Amino acid sequence: MESSNLLRVIKHLRVSLVLYLPLLFALACPAQEPLKLPRTMAWSAYNLGTTGYNQAVAIAKMLKDRHGVTLRVIPAKNDVSRLLPLRVNRVHFSANGVSTYLAQEGVFQFSARKWGPIPVRMVLMSVGFSNQGVAVTASSGITHIEQLKGKRVPWVHGAPALNISTQAVMACGGVTWSDVERIDFPGYGSMWNAIVDGQIDAAYATTVSGPARKLEASPRGIRWLPMPHDDEQCWQRILAIAPYFTRHMATRGAAIDDDHPYEGGTYPYPILTALDRQNKGLVRLLAKAIVEGYDDYKTADPGSIGWDINRQQFQWVVPFHDGSVEYFEQLGIWTAARASHNQRLIKRQDLLSSAWQEMLLKDIDDDEVFSEQWYGLRASRLKQAGFDPIWDKPL
């Protein structure tokens, strides 16, 4: 009798395990991440014809051919219009520029009350054989940065990355905005149309961009103003304004080749940007797809070569997303030093977020006063934690 009861109990336990084990497993484990890329995806990017846009389109074709993903690349004329769709979840990612760093820091346009520091993360970046710099027409007679004094130099509304980078390059030659005639433009494209038409004397871009090629092909021609690598004072002034620059000898771009390199500076462009809350599995799969599909798009644009996994800057000024980190770990290339650097950048972002919440509690109606006080509070909190604020007041 006891044996019969024991058998019934064992049978009941087996049935219970079959019925409830999946539920127990689901409760014990986090929600499963995607096993494959979504059928549709959207990225914001630079204007039509720019190298950033062209590279995004080339990656989109690879994703369609290999994974059946329809990627919509949405062109935007400035930094704010690229990052706003990301911030409000209208796009999954942004093929952005160095404004990703400025948005992280909550400076310039991103110091406004409606913005503040954003917890951005990098998925991957393009670091090609090109530079970013200031170009003039070959017919202008301008050969050095210091000769920009008194010239017409563009300022693009809503594009702090362009304006600060232009300022940093000018600083190499000891030139400031007060030394030039500032000409305002609504977007990157209109700025480059203006130099082709002779309305301004200089313009900033990556050397492989479509607009730079357009100027090269025009009767005016193109010349890039050098940022001498052995000029320590030049580079101290550059990095004091734009710490994201590194010395680089470009061999790709308008009027540039292996025999005629350009001595200047560079930084990753474009940077595939996500918010910290983006699904880790999606980011990992996308990073993997871009790396493994590299051969399909590496020649689509002169800058596409920069997506090579061996050209990634793993210790830059913006942290990588956890999904990318997982992929790098799978590849065996995520070192302790890289992990430590990444965590310190995330700590910086957390501190900025905390400082911003503190700032929002202040009863300040005037936008200009609000921005000025934010810079001061931001600098104070960063210094207290052992970070360099870079900017302690609006430039």
C-alpha positions in Angstrom: 0.0 0.0 0.0 2.8 2.4 1.0 4.6 1.5 -2.3 1.5 2.3 -4.3 1.2 5.7 -2.7 4.9 6.4 -3.3 4.5 5.6 -7.0 1.5 8.0 -7.2 3.5 10.8 -5.5 6.4 10.3 -7.9 4.1 10.3 -10.9 2.5 13.5 -9.7 5.9 15.2 -9.2 6.9 14.2 -12.8 3.7 15.7 -14.2 4.2 18.9 -12.1 7.8 19.3 -13.3 6.7 18.9 -17.0 4.0 21.5 -16.5 5.8 24.0 -14.3 9.5 23.7 -15.1 9.3 26.0 -18.2 7.5 28.6 -16.1 10.1 28.4 -13.3 12.8 28.7 -15.9 11.2 31.8 -17.4 10.9 33.4 -14.0 14.5 32.7 -13.1 15.9 34.0 -16.4 15.7 37.4 -18.0 13.7 38.0 -21.1 15.4 36.5 -24.1 17.2 38.9 -26.4 16.6 38.9 -30.2 17.9 35.9 -32.0 18.1 37.8 -35.3 18.0 41.3 -36.5 14.6 43.0 -37.0 13.1 43.1 -40.5 13.0 46.9 -40.4 15.3 49.5 -38.8 15.8 53.3 -39.0 19.0 55.3 -38.6 19.5 59.1 -38.8 22.5 60.3 -40.7 24.2 63.2 -42.3 22.9 65.0 -45.4 22.5 63.3 -48.8 25.9 63.1 -50.6 28.0 63.2 -47.4 30.4 60.3 -46.7 28.5 59.6 -43.5 25.2 59.2 -45.4 26.9 57.2 -48.1 28.5 54.8 -45.6 25.2 54.2 -43.9 23.5 53.4 -47.2 26.2 51.0 -48.1 25.8 49.2 -44.8 22.0 49.2 -45.4 22.5 47.3 -48.7 24.7 44.8 -46.9 22.1 44.2 -44.2 19.4 43.8 -46.9 21.4 41.3 -48.9 22.7 39.3 -46.0 20.0 39.5 -43.4 16.8 40.7 -45.1 16.8 43.9 -43.1 15.2 47.0 -44.6 17.2 49.9 -43.2 15.8 53.4 -43.7 18.5 56.0 -43.6 17.1 59.4 -42.7 19.3 62.4 -43.7 19.4 65.3 -41.3 21.1 68.7 -41.8 22.6 69.2 -38.3 23.6 67.6 -35.0 20.3 68.4 -33.2 18.1 67.0 -36.0 20.2 63.8 -36.1 20.0 63.2 -32.3 16.5 64.3 -31.6 14.9 61.2 -33.4 17.2 59.0 -31.4 16.3 60.6 -28.2 12.6 60.2 -28.8 12.8 56.7 -30.1 11.9 57.5 -33.8 15.2 55.8 -35.0 17.1 52.9 -33.5 20.5 54.3 -34.1 22.3 57.4 -35.5 25.2 57.4 -37.9 26.4 60.6 -36.2 29.6 62.6 -35.8 31.5 64.0 -32.9 28.3 65.7 -31.6 27.7 62.3 -29.9 30.4 63.4 -27.5 29.0 66.9 -27.1 25.6 65.4 -26.4 27.2 63.2 -23.7 28.8 66.2 -22.1 25.6 68.4 -22.2 27.4 71.3 -23.8 26.7 73.9 -26.5 23.3 73.3 -28.0 22.9 70.4 -25.6 23.2 72.7 -22.6 19.7 73.9 -23.2 17.0 73.1 -20.6 15.2 70.8 -23.1 18.4 68.7 -23.7 21.0 68.2 -21.0 23.6 65.4 -21.1 22.5 62.2 -22.9 23.6 58.7 -22.0 24.8 57.8 -25.5 26.8 54.7 -26.4 28.9 53.7 -29.4 28.1 50.5 -31.4 31.0 50.8 -33.8 32.8 53.6 -35.5 34.5 54.4 -38.8 38.2 55.4 -38.6 39.4 55.7 -42.1 42.5 57.0 -44.0 40.9 60.5 -44.1 41.2 63.6 -41.9 38.7 66.3 -40.7 39.9 69.8 -41.4 39.4 73.2 -42.8 39.6 73.6 -46.6 40.0 76.7 -48.8 40.0 77.1 -52.5 43.2 76.4 -54.3 42.9 79.7 -56.1 42.6 81.7 -52.8 46.3 81.9 -52.1 45.6 80.8 -48.5 48.1 78.1 -47.4 48.3 78.4 -43.6 45.6 78.7 -40.9 46.9 82.0 -39.6 45.9 83.5 -43.0 42.2 83.0 -42.1 42.3 86.3 -40.1 39.9 88.7 -41.7 38.4 86.0 -44.0 34.8 84.8 -44.2 34.4 81.6 -42.1 31.1 79.7 -41.8 29.0 79.0 -38.6 26.3 76.3 -39.0 23.2 76.7 -36.8 22.4 73.6 -34.7 25.8 72.0 -35.5 28.1 72.5 -32.5 30.4 69.7 -33.7 31.1 71.6 -36.9 31.6 75.0 -35.2 33.7 73.8 -32.3 35.9 71.7 -34.7 36.3 74.7 -36.9 37.3 76.8 -33.9 39.8 74.2 -32.8 41.5 74.1 -36.2 41.6 77.9 -36.3 43.2 77.8 -32.8 46.1 75.9 -34.2 47.0 79.1 -36.1 46.1 81.4 -33.3 42.9 82.5 -35.0 39.6 83.0 -33.0 36.1 83.8 -34.1 36.7 87.5 -33.3 39.5 87.5 -35.9 37.3 86.4 -38.8 34.0 87.4 -40.4 31.5 84.9 -39.2 28.9 83.9 -41.9 25.9 81.9 -40.6 24.3 79.0 -42.5 21.3 76.7 -41.8 23.1 73.5 -42.7 26.2 71.7 -43.8 25.2 71.5 -47.4 24.5 75.2 -47.8 27.9 76.0 -46.2 29.7 73.9 -48.9 27.6 75.3 -51.7 28.7 78.8 -50.5 32.4 78.1 -50.8 31.9 76.6 -54.3 30.0 79.8 -55.2 32.7 82.1 -53.7 30.5 83.4 -50.8 32.9 82.2 -48.1 36.6 81.6 -47.9 36.8 78.3 -45.9 34.7 75.3 -44.9 35.1 72.4 -42.5 34.6 68.7 -43.5 36.0 65.2 -43.7 38.5 65.0 -46.6 36.5 62.2 -48.4 33.1 64.0 -48.3 31.1 64.5 -51.4 31.0 68.4 -51.0 34.8 68.4 -50.8 35.0 66.5 -54.0 32.6 69.0 -55.6 34.9 71.8 -54.7 37.9 69.9 -56.0 36.2 69.5 -59.3 35.2 73.2 -59.5 37.4 75.8 -61.3 38.4 77.1 -57.8 40.0 73.7 -56.7 40.6 72.8 -53.0 43.4 73.0 -50.5 43.4 71.6 -46.9 45.1 73.8 -44.3 47.8 71.8 -42.4 47.9 71.2 -38.7 51.6 70.5 -38.2 52.2 67.5 -36.0 55.5 68.8 -34.6 53.9 72.1 -33.5 53.1 71.3 -29.8 51.6 74.7 -29.2 49.2 74.3 -32.1 48.1 70.9 -30.8 47.7 72.1 -27.2 45.3 74.8 -28.4 43.4 72.3 -30.5 43.0 69.8 -27.7 42.0 72.5 -25.2 38.9 73.1 -27.4 38.3 69.7 -29.0 39.9 66.8 -27.1 38.5 64.3 -29.5 41.1 65.1 -32.2 44.2 63.0 -32.8 47.2 63.7 -35.1 46.8 61.8 -38.4 48.3 61.8 -41.9 45.5 61.4 -44.4 46.0 59.6 -47.6 42.4 59.7 -48.8 40.3 62.6 -49.9 39.9 65.5 -52.3 43.3 66.5 -53.7 44.9 63.9 -51.3 46.5 60.6 -52.1 49.5 58.5 -51.0 51.9 60.8 -52.8 50.2 64.0 -51.5 49.1 63.3 -47.9 47.5 65.8 -45.6 49.1 66.5 -42.3 46.2 67.2 -39.9 43.8 65.6 -37.4 41.0 63.1 -37.3 38.4 61.5 -35.1 35.9 58.7 -35.8 33.2 59.5 -38.4 30.6 58.4 -38.6 30.0 57.0 -35.1 27.1 54.5 -35.0 25.3 55.8 -31.9 22.7 54.3 -29.6 21.2 55.2 -26.3 22.2 53.2 -23.2 18.7 51.7 -23.0 18.9 50.2 -26.5 18.4 46.4 -26.4 21.8 44.7 -25.7 21.0 41.8 -28.0 20.1 44.0 -30.9 23.3 46.0 -30.5 25.4 42.9 -30.3 23.8 41.4 -33.4 24.1 44.6 -35.4 27.8 45.0 -34.5 28.4 41.4 -35.5 26.6 41.9 -38.8 28.5 45.1 -39.6 31.9 43.5 -38.9 31.2 40.2 -40.6 29.7 42.0 -43.7 32.6 44.4 -44.0 33.8 43.0 -47.4 30.4 43.8 -48.9 30.6 47.5 -48.3 34.3 48.4 -47.7 34.8 49.9 -51.1 31.3 51.6 -51.4 32.7 54.9 -50.2 36.3 56.1 -49.6 35.5 56.3 -45.9 33.9 52.8 -45.6 37.3 51.2 -44.9 37.2 52.7 -41.5 34.6 50.2 -40.2 37.3 47.4 -40.1 37.3 45.9 -36.6 41.1 46.5 -36.5 40.6 50.3 -36.9 38.2 50.7 -33.9 39.4 53.1 -31.2 38.5 51.2 -28.1 39.6 54.0 -25.7 38.0 57.1 -27.1 35.8 59.8 -25.3 32.4 58.0 -25.5 31.7 54.5 -24.0 30.7 51.5 -26.0 27.3 49.9 -25.5 27.1 46.7 -23.5 26.0 44.8 -26.6 29.1 45.8 -28.5 31.2 44.9 -25.4 29.7 41.4 -25.4 30.6 41.0 -29.1 34.2 42.3 -28.5 34.5 39.8 -25.6 33.4 37.0 -28.0 36.1 38.1 -30.4 38.6 38.1 -27.5 39.7 41.7 -28.1 38.1 43.3 -25.0 41.0 43.8 -22.6 41.0 44.8 -18.9 42.4 48.2 -19.8 39.6 48.8 -22.4 37.0 47.7 -19.9 38.4 50.0 -17.2 38.4 52.9 -19.6 34.8 52.2 -20.7 33.6 52.0 -17.1 35.2 55.3 -16.3 33.4 57.0 -19.2 30.1 55.5 -18.0 30.9 56.9 -14.5 31.5 60.3 -16.1 28.1 60.1 -17.8 26.4 59.1 -14.5 28.0 62.0 -12.7 26.8 64.4 -15.5 23.3 63.0 -15.3 23.2 63.5 -11.5 24.5 67.1 -11.9 21.8 67.8 -14.5 19.1 66.7 -12.1 20.6 69.0 -9.5 20.5 71.8 -12.1 16.9 71.3 -13.0 15.9 71.9 -9.3 17.2 75.5 -9.6 14.5 78.1 -10.2 16.0 79.9 -13.2 13.7 81.3 -15.9 16.3 83.0 -18.1 17.8 80.5 -20.6 21.1 82.2 -20.9 21.6 82.4 -17.1 20.5 78.7 -16.9 23.1 77.6 -19.4 25.9 79.7 -17.7 25.1 78.2 -14.3 25.0 74.7 -15.8 28.5 75.0 -17.1 29.7 76.1 -13.7 27.9 73.3 -11.8 29.0 70.8 -14.4 32.7 71.8 -14.2 32.5 71.8 -10.4 31.1 68.3 -10.1 33.5 66.9 -12.7 36.5 68.4 -11.0 35.4 67.1 -7.6 35.4 63.6 -9.1 38.8 63.9 -10.8 37.5 64.5 -14.3 38.6 67.3 -16.7 35.5 69.3 -17.6 37.1 70.6 -20.8 34.5 73.4 -20.9 33.7 75.5 -17.8 31.8 78.2 -19.7 30.0 78.7 -23.0 32.5 79.4 -25.8 
